[in-house]
Amino acid sequence: MSAQEHHGHHIASVKMLWSVGIGLTILTVLTVVVSSLGLPSPLDILSALAIALAKAFLVATFFMALKWEHRFNAVLLIGAVVFFLLMVGVTLLDTMYRIEVVPSF
């Protein structure tokens, strides 16, 4: 598709929007359930991040219309997510090897 060609706007159906909304609601309930389980320290953060990434994927794909946009926009989003995961991973590696905090603080 050349730069001069116009593509029409995609109009999402009500059924699709309700499906995504219900999916986001289920993932939100799952977040609350997982947080109340009392998982050990690394697993609670990783499970919360995994659920948050699933919700972000739904929002970006359907509500931000990346499913119907040019693939370049999706590549930019994927690059941003990979960069975010890299930064979180480096931060978690740093926190795992710190010395214990002085209890008086």
Secondary structure, 3 states (H helix, E strand, C coil): CCCCCCCCCCCCCHHHHHHHHHHHHHHHHHHHHHHHCCCCHHHHHHHHHHHHHHHHHHHHHHHCCCCCCCHHHHHHHHHHHHHHHHHHHHHHHHHHCCCCCCCCC
